[in-house]
Amino acid sequence: MNKILSGVVLVTAIMFLVTGLRWLVAPAGIVPMFGLTLAEGVGLSSQIGDMSAFFLTLASSILIALISGRRCWYYPPIMLLSFTAVGRVLAWLFHDATLALDLIGPEVVVSIILLVASRRLADKA
């Protein structure tokens, strides 16, 4: 069971890594996945910098968790994904944003997977 969980966590990390690299290399191809349009000027800089950092941090933390076996490395991606999901719900509730269940669902599911992995796969606190 732990090998399957490790595989799922690894695939998730790879998907986040690819997404982060796509933001750096070819942002025009990935913005539609997030319901965005490519900004200009400083907005473009912020969009590429923030989004690539978000996904590369997710990927790096998960990979470090898997390699090191340290539980603490699972917590940053769990927090990033959970806060993102909460932020999306709050945007819907208070700012007239569309409720993005297609984005919130995977964020919640991956957070739960990572929480389970932190309990089952980590050897060290």
Buried (B, 14 or more C-beta within 10 A) or exposed (E): EEEEBBEBBEEBBEBBBEBBBBBBEEBEEBBEEEEEEBBEEEEEEEBBEEBBEBBBBBBBBBBBBBEEEBBBBBBBBBEBBBEBBEEBBEBBEEEEBEEBEEBBEBBBEBBEBBBBBBEEBBEEE
